[in-house]
Amino acid sequence: MAATDTFPDPPLPELLKRAGLLRRQGRFGSATQLLWARLESNASLIELCRKGSERIAGSEAILAQCDQKLEVARRCLDKPTRRWSFTFWEVLHEVDGLLLLVMPQAMLVPRALEIQQQFERRVTDARAALWLGTDRRNGPLPHCVRRLARLDTDGCCASTSPPLGGEELGYCRHVLRGALDTVNQQVDKTFWQLSINVSLQVFSTLMLLGVFIGSAFLLSQNFVEDWPHTLVRKGLLLIGLAGASGSIASNMLSKERFVVATGATSRYFAYHLMVKPVIGAFAALMLLFLERSRLLLSVETRDASSSADTGSAILHIVVNDNQAAFFTMVALAVVAGWSADRLLGSVMDKVLSKLLGQSEKVLPPPGPPVPPSEPIPEAQ
């Protein structure tokens, strides 16, 4: 046995104990490791700012706030389930903004150049002219970056210019913090929209699988061949499920730009996962009722269309057998559920106009008003 085998294992570094890296190695992937590295990089930067030679008024209070917010971020990251992603990033962005107020000037220059580059790339709305100027060179953000980096108006290095100090340096720090906050708001908005869209797609996939399983239990060969005599009750349920599946599929393929500034995201899930499927099922049933009433369309087999009256249907679809008629209605129900929001308004207008036109044809035309007859005098 070697002599080194009797030595105790070296203790873990304090960084690994604090971050809980060993606990996350077996349960989380590389994305969590990247978040952990980002968090501990901010912790190291806080220590450098605390031990730096430059002393700024109120720096101790600001660094204490950064420590508290980093602890909140660690707790968010350490949660094994139901992690608070939005809270984690919001807290981390606040730490980045506070560090700009206490960071040494030499460390502030590369950060300022990075903030300007991110601002120009990510912020493209009306806020860009406010921060960058109309020519994207004379706004408060480019001016502060040039003063910090000692650049002239043409972007060339002007090493003879004195470093900033006093109120002007504080002004530049607060301008950089405001610009970084604007960039983070834009990034968080995109991240939240992506998160909501992906979550809706995942939940919609699970709902669609449930619809497929329910339809598989309801469908049978005799049911399809006897269509439309099997309309009640399984027929109504299957057509409704087909319309709901169309609206669910639209959730999976659409990329909605949700307004998530208020943070009330549960209403979007309730609308897309509950309201839209019900609207899709209602639209499919409405289409089925219109087909059965022969107001707008009619789906008939060749034998039935030659002997039966199709009524006043505008669209007449002729198929080979009852099986084709059933699956044609299912396909139309899926399409109706897909575009239920836009379909219902136009269909209801057509139905009302059609009913009004038929009622005008059935009712007798109004005749001229008949004057009241004179009373007949009584016989003497």
C-alpha positions as CSV (number, residue, x, y, z in Angstrom):
1,M,0.0,0.0,0.0
2,A,1.4,3.4,-1.0
3,A,2.0,6.0,1.6
4,T,-0.3,8.4,-0.2
5,D,-3.3,6.1,0.3
6,T,-3.4,7.0,4.0
7,F,-3.8,10.7,3.4
8,P,-7.3,12.1,3.8
9,D,-9.1,13.5,0.7
10,P,-8.5,17.2,0.2
11,P,-11.4,19.3,1.2
12,L,-13.7,20.7,-1.5
13,P,-13.2,24.3,-2.4
14,E,-15.5,26.8,-0.8
15,L,-17.0,27.7,-4.2
16,L,-18.3,24.2,-4.8
17,K,-19.8,24.0,-1.4
18,R,-21.6,27.3,-1.8
19,A,-23.0,26.7,-5.3
20,G,-24.0,23.1,-4.8
21,L,-22.4,21.9,-8.0
22,L,-22.0,18.4,-6.8
23,R,-25.7,18.1,-6.2
24,R,-26.5,19.2,-9.7
25,Q,-24.1,16.9,-11.6
26,G,-26.5,13.9,-11.7
27,R,-29.8,15.7,-12.0
28,F,-29.4,18.6,-14.4
29,G,-27.8,19.1,-17.8
30,S,-25.3,21.5,-19.3
31,A,-27.8,24.4,-19.3
32,T,-27.8,24.5,-15.5
33,Q,-24.0,24.4,-15.4
34,L,-23.9,27.5,-17.7
35,L,-26.4,29.3,-15.4
36,W,-24.3,28.3,-12.4
37,A,-21.1,29.6,-14.1
38,R,-22.9,32.9,-14.9
39,L,-24.0,33.3,-11.3
40,E,-20.6,32.6,-9.8
41,S,-19.0,34.9,-12.3
42,N,-21.1,37.7,-10.9
43,A,-20.1,36.7,-7.4
44,S,-16.4,36.9,-8.3
45,L,-17.0,40.3,-9.8
46,I,-18.7,41.5,-6.6
47,E,-15.6,40.4,-4.6
48,L,-13.3,42.3,-7.0
49,C,-15.4,45.4,-6.7
50,R,-15.4,45.2,-2.9
51,K,-11.6,44.8,-2.8
52,G,-10.9,47.4,-5.5
53,S,-8.9,50.5,-5.0
54,E,-11.7,52.9,-6.0
55,R,-14.1,53.8,-3.3
56,I,-17.5,55.0,-4.4
57,A,-20.1,56.6,-2.1
58,G,-22.7,54.0,-1.2
59,S,-20.7,51.1,-2.6
60,E,-21.0,48.9,0.5
61,A,-24.8,49.2,0.5
62,I,-25.0,48.4,-3.2
63,L,-22.7,45.4,-2.9
64,A,-24.7,44.2,0.1
65,Q,-27.8,44.3,-2.1
66,C,-26.0,42.4,-4.8
67,D,-25.1,39.6,-2.3
68,Q,-28.7,39.3,-1.2
69,K,-29.9,39.1,-4.8
70,L,-27.3,36.5,-5.7
71,E,-28.5,34.4,-2.8
72,V,-32.0,34.6,-4.1
73,A,-30.7,33.5,-7.5
74,R,-28.9,30.6,-6.0
75,R,-32.1,29.4,-4.3
76,C,-34.0,29.7,-7.6
77,L,-31.3,27.6,-9.3
78,D,-31.1,25.0,-6.5
79,K,-34.8,24.1,-6.7
80,P,-35.1,20.6,-8.1
81,T,-38.6,21.2,-9.5
82,R,-40.8,24.1,-10.5
83,R,-37.9,26.5,-10.8
84,W,-38.6,30.2,-11.0
85,S,-36.9,31.0,-14.3
86,F,-38.4,34.5,-14.6
87,T,-37.3,35.4,-11.0
88,F,-33.8,34.1,-11.6
89,W,-33.2,36.2,-14.7
90,E,-34.8,39.3,-13.2
91,V,-32.6,39.1,-10.1
92,L,-29.5,38.5,-12.2
93,H,-30.3,41.5,-14.4
94,E,-30.7,43.6,-11.3
95,V,-27.2,42.5,-10.1
96,D,-25.7,43.4,-13.5
97,G,-27.2,46.8,-13.3
98,L,-26.0,47.5,-9.7
99,L,-22.5,46.4,-10.5
100,L,-22.2,49.1,-13.1
101,L,-22.6,51.7,-10.3
102,V,-19.6,50.4,-8.3
103,M,-17.4,48.8,-11.0
104,P,-13.9,50.3,-11.4
105,Q,-13.5,52.5,-14.4
106,A,-11.0,50.2,-16.1
107,M,-13.5,47.3,-15.8
108,L,-16.4,49.5,-16.9
109,V,-14.9,50.2,-20.4
110,P,-15.3,46.7,-21.9
111,R,-18.7,46.4,-20.3
112,A,-19.8,49.7,-21.8
113,L,-18.7,48.7,-25.3
114,E,-20.6,45.4,-24.9
115,I,-23.8,47.2,-23.8
116,Q,-23.7,49.5,-26.8
117,Q,-23.2,46.6,-29.2
118,Q,-26.1,44.7,-27.6
119,F,-28.3,47.7,-27.6
120,E,-27.8,48.4,-31.3
121,R,-28.4,44.8,-32.2
122,R,-31.5,44.1,-30.0
123,V,-33.4,47.3,-29.6
124,T,-34.9,48.4,-32.9
125,D,-38.0,50.3,-31.9
126,A,-38.6,54.0,-31.1
127,R,-36.3,53.6,-28.0
128,A,-33.3,53.3,-30.2
129,A,-33.5,56.9,-31.4
130,L,-33.9,58.1,-27.8
131,W,-30.7,56.4,-26.6
132,L,-28.6,56.4,-29.7
133,G,-29.7,59.6,-31.3
134,T,-31.2,60.1,-34.8
135,D,-27.9,59.4,-36.5
136,R,-27.1,56.6,-34.0
137,R,-23.9,58.4,-32.9
138,N,-24.8,61.5,-30.9
139,G,-27.2,60.0,-28.3
140,P,-26.4,59.7,-24.6
141,L,-25.3,56.1,-24.8
142,P,-22.7,56.5,-27.6
143,H,-21.5,59.8,-26.0
144,C,-20.9,58.1,-22.6
145,V,-19.2,55.1,-24.2
146,R,-16.8,57.3,-26.2
147,R,-16.0,59.3,-23.0
148,L,-15.3,56.1,-21.0
149,A,-13.2,54.5,-23.8
150,R,-11.5,57.8,-24.6
151,L,-12.6,57.8,-28.2
152,D,-13.2,60.8,-30.5
153,T,-16.3,61.3,-32.6
154,D,-14.8,59.3,-35.4
155,G,-14.2,56.3,-33.2
156,C,-10.4,56.7,-33.1
157,C,-8.5,56.3,-29.8
158,A,-7.7,59.6,-28.1
159,S,-5.3,58.6,-25.4
160,T,-4.6,62.2,-24.4
161,S,-8.1,62.7,-23.1
162,P,-8.3,62.7,-19.3
163,P,-10.2,59.9,-17.5
164,L,-13.7,60.7,-16.3
165,G,-14.4,61.6,-12.7
166,G,-16.9,63.0,-10.3
167,E,-20.4,63.7,-11.6
168,E,-19.7,62.9,-15.2
169,L,-18.6,59.4,-14.4
170,G,-21.7,58.9,-12.2
171,Y,-23.8,60.2,-15.1
172,C,-22.2,57.7,-17.5
173,R,-22.7,54.9,-15.0
174,H,-26.4,55.6,-14.7
175,V,-26.8,55.9,-18.5
176,L,-25.2,52.5,-19.0
177,R,-27.4,51.0,-16.3
178,G,-30.5,52.4,-18.0
179,A,-29.4,51.1,-21.4
180,L,-28.6,47.7,-20.0
181,D,-32.1,47.6,-18.4
182,T,-33.7,48.4,-21.7
183,V,-31.7,45.6,-23.4
184,N,-32.6,43.1,-20.6
185,Q,-36.3,44.0,-20.9
186,Q,-36.2,43.2,-24.7
187,V,-34.3,40.0,-24.1
188,D,-36.7,38.9,-21.3
189,K,-39.7,39.7,-23.4
190,T,-38.4,37.5,-26.2
191,F,-37.5,34.8,-23.7
192,W,-41.0,34.9,-22.1
193,Q,-42.7,34.7,-25.5
194,L,-40.6,31.8,-26.5
195,S,-41.2,30.1,-23.1
196,I,-45.0,30.5,-23.4
197,N,-45.1,29.3,-27.0
198,V,-43.0,26.2,-26.2
199,S,-45.1,25.4,-23.2
200,L,-48.3,25.8,-25.2
201,Q,-46.9,23.5,-27.9
202,V,-46.0,20.8,-25.4
203,F,-49.4,21.0,-23.6
204,S,-51.2,21.0,-26.9
205,T,-49.3,17.9,-28.0
206,L,-50.4,16.1,-24.9
207,M,-54.0,17.2,-25.5
208,L,-53.9,16.1,-29.1
209,L,-52.6,12.7,-28.1
210,G,-55.6,12.5,-25.7
211,V,-58.0,13.4,-28.5
212,F,-56.4,10.6,-30.7
213,I,-56.8,8.0,-27.9
214,G,-60.4,9.1,-27.2
215,S,-61.3,8.9,-31.0
216,A,-59.7,5.5,-31.3
217,F,-62.1,4.1,-28.6
218,L,-65.1,5.8,-30.2
219,L,-64.5,4.8,-33.8
220,S,-65.6,1.5,-35.2
221,Q,-66.2,0.1,-38.7
222,N,-70.0,-0.2,-38.3
223,F,-70.1,3.4,-37.0
224,V,-68.4,4.7,-40.1
225,E,-70.4,2.6,-42.6
226,D,-73.7,3.7,-41.1
227,W,-73.0,7.4,-41.3
228,P,-75.0,9.7,-41.0
229,H,-77.5,7.4,-39.2
230,T,-75.1,7.2,-36.3
231,L,-75.0,11.0,-35.9
232,V,-76.3,10.9,-32.3
233,R,-74.4,10.6,-30.0
234,K,-71.0,9.4,-31.1
235,G,-71.1,11.3,-34.3
236,L,-71.6,14.7,-32.5
237,L,-68.8,13.8,-30.1
238,L,-66.4,12.7,-32.8
239,I,-67.0,15.8,-34.9
240,G,-66.6,18.0,-31.9
241,L,-63.3,16.3,-31.1
242,A,-62.2,16.8,-34.7
243,G,-62.8,20.5,-34.4
244,A,-61.0,20.7,-31.1
245,S,-58.0,18.9,-32.6
246,G,-57.9,21.5,-35.4
247,S,-57.7,24.3,-32.9
248,I,-55.1,22.4,-30.8
249,A,-53.0,21.8,-33.9
250,S,-53.1,25.6,-34.6
251,N,-51.7,26.2,-31.2
252,M,-48.8,23.8,-32.0
253,L,-47.8,25.6,-35.2
254,S,-48.5,29.3,-34.4
255,K,-46.0,31.6,-32.8
256,E,-48.0,34.2,-30.9
257,R,-46.2,37.4,-29.7
258,F,-47.7,37.5,-26.3
259,V,-47.7,40.8,-24.3
260,V,-46.1,39.5,-21.1
261,A,-45.2,42.9,-19.5
262,T,-47.7,42.4,-16.7
263,G,-46.6,38.8,-16.0
264,A,-50.1,37.4,-16.1
265,T,-49.4,34.5,-18.3
266,S,-52.0,32.1,-16.9
267,R,-54.7,33.7,-19.0
268,Y,-52.9,32.8,-22.2
269,F,-52.7,29.2,-21.2
270,A,-56.4,29.2,-20.2
271,Y,-57.4,30.7,-23.6
272,H,-55.3,28.5,-25.9
273,L,-55.7,25.3,-23.9
274,M,-59.4,25.6,-22.9
275,V,-61.2,28.3,-24.8
276,K,-59.8,27.7,-28.3
277,P,-60.5,23.9,-28.3
278,V,-64.1,24.6,-27.1
279,I,-64.5,27.2,-29.9
280,G,-63.1,24.7,-32.4
281,A,-65.5,22.0,-31.3
282,F,-68.4,24.5,-31.5
283,A,-67.3,25.6,-35.0
284,A,-67.1,21.9,-36.1
285,L,-70.6,21.2,-34.8
286,M,-72.0,24.3,-36.4
287,L,-70.5,23.1,-39.7
288,L,-72.1,19.7,-39.2
289,F,-75.5,21.3,-38.4
290,L,-75.2,23.5,-41.6
291,E,-74.4,20.3,-43.6
292,R,-77.4,18.5,-42.2
293,S,-79.7,21.4,-42.8
294,R,-78.4,21.9,-46.4
295,L,-78.2,25.7,-45.9
296,L,-74.6,26.1,-47.1
297,L,-73.1,22.8,-48.0
298,S,-74.1,19.2,-48.5
299,V,-72.0,16.0,-48.4
300,E,-73.8,13.1,-50.0
301,T,-73.0,9.8,-51.6
302,R,-73.6,9.1,-55.3
303,D,-76.6,7.0,-54.7
304,A,-78.2,9.4,-52.2
305,S,-77.5,12.5,-54.4
306,S,-79.3,11.0,-57.4
307,S,-82.5,10.4,-55.5
308,A,-82.5,12.9,-52.6
309,D,-83.0,16.7,-52.8
310,T,-80.0,18.6,-51.8
311,G,-82.0,21.6,-50.9
312,S,-80.5,25.1,-51.4
313,A,-77.0,24.2,-50.5
314,I,-74.4,26.4,-52.1
315,L,-71.6,23.8,-52.0
316,H,-72.5,20.3,-52.9
317,I,-69.9,17.6,-52.3
318,V,-70.5,14.1,-53.8
319,V,-68.4,11.1,-52.6
320,N,-68.5,7.4,-53.3
321,D,-69.8,5.9,-50.1
322,N,-70.8,6.6,-46.5
323,Q,-67.3,6.0,-45.3
324,A,-66.0,8.8,-47.6
325,A,-68.8,11.0,-46.5
326,F,-67.9,10.6,-42.8
327,F,-64.2,11.3,-43.3
328,T,-65.0,14.3,-45.5
329,M,-67.0,15.7,-42.6
330,V,-64.1,15.0,-40.2
331,A,-61.7,16.8,-42.5
332,L,-64.0,19.8,-42.8
333,A,-64.4,19.8,-39.0
334,V,-60.7,19.9,-38.5
335,V,-60.4,22.8,-40.9
336,A,-63.3,24.6,-39.1
337,G,-61.6,24.1,-35.8
338,W,-58.3,25.3,-37.2
339,S,-59.8,28.6,-38.3
340,A,-62.6,28.9,-35.9
341,D,-62.0,32.5,-34.8
342,R,-62.2,33.7,-38.4
343,L,-64.8,31.2,-39.6
344,L,-67.6,31.7,-37.1
345,G,-68.1,35.4,-37.9
346,S,-68.5,34.9,-41.6
347,V,-70.6,31.7,-41.3
348,M,-73.0,33.3,-38.9
349,D,-73.5,36.3,-41.3
350,K,-74.2,33.9,-44.2
351,V,-76.6,31.8,-42.2
352,L,-78.6,34.8,-41.0
353,S,-78.7,36.3,-44.5
354,K,-79.8,32.9,-45.9
355,L,-82.5,32.4,-43.3
356,L,-83.7,36.0,-43.9
357,G,-83.8,35.4,-47.7
358,Q,-85.8,32.1,-47.3
359,S,-88.2,33.7,-44.9
360,E,-88.9,36.5,-47.4
361,K,-89.6,33.9,-50.1
362,V,-92.0,31.8,-47.9
363,L,-94.0,34.7,-46.5
364,P,-96.5,36.3,-48.8
365,P,-95.6,39.7,-50.1
366,P,-97.2,42.4,-48.2
367,G,-100.2,44.0,-50.0
368,P,-101.3,47.6,-50.0
369,P,-103.0,48.8,-46.9
370,V,-106.7,48.2,-46.9
371,P,-108.7,51.2,-45.7
372,P,-111.2,50.4,-43.0
373,S,-114.6,49.7,-44.3
374,E,-117.4,52.1,-43.5
375,P,-119.9,50.8,-41.0
376,I,-123.0,49.4,-42.6
377,P,-126.1,51.3,-41.6
378,E,-128.8,49.4,-39.8
379,A,-132.0,48.7,-41.7
380,Q,-134.9,50.9,-40.7
